[in-house]
Amino acid sequence: MTVHKIWGYYNVMYDTPDTKVKEITLDPRGMMSMQRHKNRNEYWIVVEGSCTLDTEMKEFNMMDTIILKKHDTFTINKNEWHRLANPSGDIPCKLIEIQYGEVCDEDDIEVLK
């Protein structure tokens, strides 16, 4: 199943109530919303291109920006604010996202307004 978004698209590769695997394609200049999840963690591996990750550093009460390149991995824990962006002008970024936790569905997204 392919789901198109303003920032690119994703394909669901595996889906159970407590685990979901997605292949995410972040278009050049695409940016997701700043979001967090109450019921799940996410584990990412970049498989193509690169992207930036804005993530919450709770111990310092601030945000940090990290550059993720091919084969880099990152874990987002429950309730951590995060946002992916692809500043590249011409190269998509592809990631494998593994969601795991109590609930792994699209209703578990809180967007920062």
Buried (B, 14 or more C-beta within 10 A) or exposed (E): EEEEBEBBBBEEEEEEEEEBBBBBBBBBEBBBBBBBBEBBBBBBBBEEBBBBBBBBEEEEEEEEEEEBEEEBEBEBBBEBBBBBBBEBEEEBBBBBBBBBBEBBEEEBEEEEE
